[in-house]
Amino acid sequence: MSSDKTVRVRVAPSPTGDPHVGTAYVTLFNYVFAKQNGGKLILRVEDTDQNRYRKASEERILKGLKWLGLQCDEGPDVGGSYGPYRQSERLPLYKKYAKTLLEKEKAYHCFCTQERLAEARETQKKEGGRFGYDRHCRYLDKSEVEKKLQGGISSVIRLKMPTEGEGSFIDELRGPITIDYNQLDDQILMKSDGFPTYHLANVVDDHEMKITHVIRAEEWISSTPKHVTLYEAFGWEKPQFIHLPLLRNTDKSKISKRKNPVSLDFYRRKGILPETMINFLGLMGWSFKAEEREKFSLEEMVSSFKFSDISLGGPVFDQKKLSWLNQQYIQTMPQEKFLKHCREEMFSESILKSIYPLVRERLDSFDEFFEKFSFFFTLDLKYENLSLVPKEKTASEMKTIFLELSLLLDEIDIWSLATVTQVMNSYLKDKALKPKEFYMPLRLILTGRQDSPPLLETMEALGRDVVRYRLQWVCDHIFTG
């Protein structure tokens, strides 16, 4: 993977939710490769899906990566010579290059409505032929295209993919990869709202930002021939492609928040040290072969890392292994660092301020503090001897209720008392639930107690990650009927 050019790699998270451990995983390997080769790591925010973009999510991603010590050399927070680093601020660039593709007849306007696309899909299902866009607009006369454009008919811009043969590229971990063009669609490059899709923006930005190595998850392998086609259409030099194995749940499925907590914020709240998380993510598919040990620092990884040591088997994000590794770090923590962590992470001023109005009127003396309010400081609660299922409901019904609620709470942009209250009241009304059969089980799930502070204020203080984790845990382990 040697190159005469300065190594430039990038991570490009989409700020639509939690700061994902998968983002941290990919960032780690990009960071290590960049540092090992005296290169640069760029953070680029892929915010072209404006319906799902969340500013709070972008801020949490940046904060999470900094917590891990993965500081980027260029990005929206630090600047750089190849900005702006948010795709929504680069729209003129994408429009210029889309126009270039149209002029070179490497792309075309597509005027198909959603109704026509749906009809075409139904026809393909019945006939059992190729499934995907039927290229209806690809062969329109230029005069007809111009007439539609002049008439203000909405359109997207699609890439002209080859209609026969095979596309191939070199993956630095897997060698040559070949995909039949018949399996690939004429991908949309520019949406009707003037925003690019991932494919166009990704290739344009990698070229403009002089990215030399694209290190990303293996789920993008199937899209790479489309990207290669774009590079060839523009006449640009391609970067080297390295696709990392996907993180997996213990059942080997792709890691997701439905089966595993995936938020960096969750693990920070749980008390996982940043050096533990870096070490653990480093073990995902890679091993410290120099000394065959599992505990190593970021600096040691930089000095010893080789892509040839990566195993392509799906690395399992094992919670037990993570807890064991965290224990190894805690056992060797110097006293001052231990005390600092407790003060800044477990009993920080912000946490104590958030619970102060909820606990002050419920304490007779401070020796009661942990007995009454330990649920603010720990993740796992004890539910023995608690009636979580009301007489009027079944366990299955309660599971459905709280899984639905968890999904709704997950969509909240800014977690606050006002937004939580709005979602809770709306859900209660929509489902015609009785407050008693809804709020009391929820209180028990979130606090493990009947005599806790006001529920909605408690949810605000606990935070999204803890609320979601406890709801999911009870649904998986108790509401099994």
N, C-alpha and C positions, 0 to 999 in steps of 0.2 A: 504493500500500500504506500510505497514511497512516492514522493512527488517533488518536483523542483519548486512548486508553488508553496506559498505559505498555507498551511492547513487552516481551513475555515469550515467549521461545522455549525449546525444550528439545531435548536429545538423550537417547535412551533405549536404550543398548546392552544386549544380552543377554549376560551374562558366562558364556559356555559354551565359550570357546576363546581364541585369540590376540587381542590388541588390534589390531583390523582397520584397515587403511588406509581402508576405506570408512567406518568410524566416525569417523576423523579428518577425512575429506573432508566429511561431513555436519556435523560439529561446527564445522569452520572456517567454513562459510557461515552457520551459526547465530550463531557468535561475532561475525563481521564485521557481520551485520545488527543484532545487539543493540547492539554498541558504536557503530555508526553512528547509532543512534536513541536512545541513552541508555537502553537497556533492560537486561534481565537474561537471562542464560543459565543454565538449570537442567539439572543432570544427574540423571536418574532411572534407577535400575537395575531392569531388567525381569527379575526372577528368579522368575517364577511357574512356570517349568518346572523344578521342583526336581530332577528326574532328571538334568538336564544342567547345572544351576547349579554353578559352580566358584568358590569364594571367591578362589583364587589368580588366576583370570581377572579378577575384578572389580578386584583390587589392581593388576594389570598394565595394565588399561584406564585407571585413574585416573593411574597413573604415566606411561603413554604420552602422555596428553593434556597433562599438566603439562610433560613433556619438550618438547612442541611449543609451549608457552607459551599453551595454550588453557585458561586457568583459568576454571572455572565460578563463577558468583555464588552458587548454591545447589546442594546435593547432599549425599550421605551423608558426605562427608569434611569439608564446611565448614558443614553445617547450613542453616538458613533457616526462614522463617515458614510454609512450606507442606509440611513434612515429615510423616511420615518419607518418605525418598526411595528406599527399597527397597520394591518392590511386595509382597513377602512380609510386610512389616510393616503393610500396609494392608488386610488381608483383611476386617476388619469393615465397612469402607467399601464394598467391592465387594458383599458379601452384602446390605448395606442397599439398595443401588441395584438389585441383581438382584430383591430382593423387591418394590421399587417397580414394576419392569417387569411382574412377575407380577400385581400388584394392578391395574395399568392395562391388563392383557391385551395387553401389547405383547411378551410372552415366554411360554414355556410349558415345562413339565417334559417331558423325553423319556426314556422308560424302555427304549428299544431296546438290545438286547444287541449285542455285536460280531458274533455269529453272524447275528442278524437283519439287521444292516446289510450284512454280506457277501452274504447271500442277495438282498437288495434290489438291490445293485449288479450281481450276476450277471443278475438279471431285466432290469434296465435295459440291460445290454450286449446281451442277446438281442433285446430289443424295439427297441433303437435309439432310445429316447426320451430325455427329459431325464435328465441324469446328475447325481446328487447325492442328498441326503437326500430321501426320498419324503414327508416330513411326516406320517408315520403317526400320531405322537402329538399332532400339532397340533390334531386335531379330537376328541380324547377328551372324554367327558363329565366335568364337574367332580367328580361323585361317584366316577367311576372313578379319576380322578387322586388324589383324597383317599384312596381305599381303598389304592392302591398305595403312597402315601407312608406311610400308617399301618402298612402291612405291611413297611416297611423296604426296599422295592425301590429299588435304586440308580438314580439319574437324573442327567441333566445338564439345564441350562437353555438353551434355544435362543431366538434372536431371531425374532420374527414379521416376516419380510420381506414386502413387497407381492408379490402373486402375478401381477400384470400391470402393464403400463405401463413407464415408464422412470425411472431415477434420474439426477439431474444435479447437478453442482457446478461451481464456478469454480476452475480451477487458474490461479494468477497468472502462470504462464509459458506456458500453453497455451490459456487461455480456457475456454469452457464444455466440459465433458466429460459425455457421456451414455452410460449403460450400461443395457441391457435387464434388467429385474428377473428375467426367466426364466433369466438366466445366473448368478444369485446364489442361494446356499444359505441355508437358515435356520441361520445361524451359531451354533455353541455359544458361549455367554457364560460359563457357569460349569461347570467339570468336576465329575465325581462326587467328586473328592477335596477339593472345597471351594475350589479355586484358580480364579481367573478365567482366561479366555483373553486373548490380546493385545487383542482387539477391545474387550471391556468395560473392562478395566483402562486401556487407552490413552485411551479417551474420558472415563472418570470422572476419571482423573488430570489430563488436560488441562483439564477443566472446573474441578476443585478447585484446581489450581495456577494458574488464570487465564491459561492460555497463549493468546496472541493470534494467533500465526502458527505453523503446523505446517510446518516445513521438513524434508523427508525425501526418501528416494530414490524414484524413479519406480516401483519394484516395488510400492509401496503404492497406486498409483492404482486398481487393481481392487478394493481393499478399502475405499476411501473412501466409496462409496455406502452400505456397511454402517454406517460410522461416522456418516455424515450421517443415516441412518435412526435411529440411537441418539440423536443430538442432538435430533432432532425428537420422538422418543418421550418424552424427558425434558422437552422444552420449553426446551432450553438454546440460547443463542446459539452459533453455530459459529465456530471460528477461521478465519483465511484459510489456504488450502492452497497450498503451493509444493513441487512434486516435482522434485527435481534429477535430471539425467540420470545413468544408471548408469555406473560405471567399467567399462571394457572391456579384455579382453586384446587383443593385436595382431590376433587373428583375429575380433574384434568380439563374442566371447562374453562373458558376464558374468564379471568378474574373480573368480578363485577360486584357492585355494592349490594346486589340482591343476595349474595352468598357470603361475602367477605367485606368488612369495612375497607374502603379504598382511599379514604381521605387522609392526607397528611395531618390535617388538623385533629382528626380523631386520634391518631397515634401519638401526637404531641400531648394531647389531653390525657391519654392513657398513661403517659410517663415513659414512653420509649425515647431514649436519648438520640440526638441527631447522629452521633457517631455509630450507634447501633444500627439505625436505619440505613446509613450509607454502607456499612459493612454487610448487612443483610441483603440489600439490593445488589451489591457487588457479587454476592454468592449466587445470584440468580443466573445460572447458566455459565458462570465463570468460576474457576478455582485458583487459589494461590498455590500453584504447583511448585514454586521454588522451595517451599518448606512444608507443603501439604498441611496447612493450618487454616482454621476457619475464622480466626479473629485477626483482623488487620485494619490499619488506618487508611484514610483516603490517600495520604502521601505514599504509603507502601503500595497501594494499588496502582498509583500512577507510575511508580518505578518498575513494577513487575508485569503490568498488563500486556497481554498479547491477544489479538482477536482469534488466533489459531487455538487458543485454550478454551474458547467458548463451546459449550455443548449445545446442540440444536434441539435436544429433548426439551419439552415444555417445563420450565422451572416452576415448582410449586411454591406458592406464597403461603408458607406453613406458619400459622399463628404460634404454635407451640415452639417451633424453632426460633422464631423472633423473640419470644419471651425468654427462652433459655439464653440467647445471645445477649439480650439486655441485662440479664442477671450477671453475666460474665463481666460486663462493663461496670455495673453498679458495685460489684465486689472489689474492684480495683480503683474505684474513685477516691481521690484524695479528699480528706475531710472538708477542706474549704470549698472544693467544687461541689461536693455533696450538699453542703449547707446552702450554697448559692443556688443550686438547682431547686431545692425545696422552697426557698424564698421567692425565686423568680417565676417558677413554673407551677408549683402546687398551691402555694399560698401567696400568690402575687397580689399586689394592691388592687389590680383591676378585678380579680375574682372576689376578693373580700368586699370590695365596694359594691359589686353586683348583688351579693347576698345579704349585705348589711341591713337593708330595709325589711328583708324577709325573716330575719332571725332575731333581731334585737328585742322584739316584744314577746318572744317565745322562750327566752332564757331567764332562769332564776339565778343561775351562777354559771361561770364558764366551764366548769367541769362537766356540764351537760352537753357541751357544744358538739362533740363528735358522736355521742350517742343519738342525738336528735337530728343532726344535719350531715352525717357522713355521706349521704347520697349525693351531695354536691362535689365530693372529692374522689369518689370511686366510681368505676364503671359498672361492675357486676354487682347485682343486688341479690338478696335472698328472698324467695317468694313462698317458702314453706308456710303453711297454715294461713295463707291469704286467699280470699275468695275472688279470683279474677274474672269468673264467669257468672254474671247475674242469673237469677232464676228464670227470667224471661227469655234468655238467650242460650245458644249452644256454643261450644268451643269453636266450632267451624264458623259460625256467624261472627264471633268476636275476632277471629283471625282475619276474616274478610274486611271487617270494619277498620281494624288497626293497620292492615297492610295498605288499604286505600288512603287512610289518613297519613301514613308515612310518606306516600308518594306525593300527596298534596303539600305537606310540610317541606318536602324536598325541593319544591318549585319556588319557594319563597326567595326573593332576591336578597332583601336585607332583613335579617332575623331581628325582630323587635317585638315588644309587647303588642303594639298596634297590628302588625302583620300577622302574628300568631293568633291574636284574638279574632281577626277578620276571617281567617281560614277556619278556625274552630267553629265559630258561630255559623258560618255558611255551610259547613259540612253537617253540623247538627240539624240544621233546618232542611237541607236537601234530602237527608236520609230519614227525616222524621223520627229521630231518636229521642228517647226520654233522657233528660240530663243525668238522672241518677244512674241509669244503666250504661251511660257513656263515660261520665266524668269520674265516678268512683273507681272503676277498673283502670282507667288511665292514670289516676293519681297513684294507685297501688303499683302499677307497672313502672312509673317514672321515679317514685320515691321509696317504694317498699314499705310505706307507712300510711295509716289512715289520718294521722294528725300532723300533716305537713303544712307548710305555708301555702298561700293562695296558688292554685294550680297553674294558671296562665303565666303569672309572674315567675313561678318556679321554672316553667319551660323556657322562658326567656333567659333566665340565669344559667340553666343547664347547657343551653346551646343546641343547635341543630344536630350535631354529630352524636351527642349523648342521647338525645331524645330518639333519634332514628335507630341507634344501636339497641336501645332497650326495647323499643317496639318490635324490631326485627327478631331479637333474641327470644322474646316471649312467644311470638308467633311461630317460631321454629321449634321451640322446646316445650311449650306448655299448651298452646292452642293447637293441639295435634288431632283433635277429634273430628 
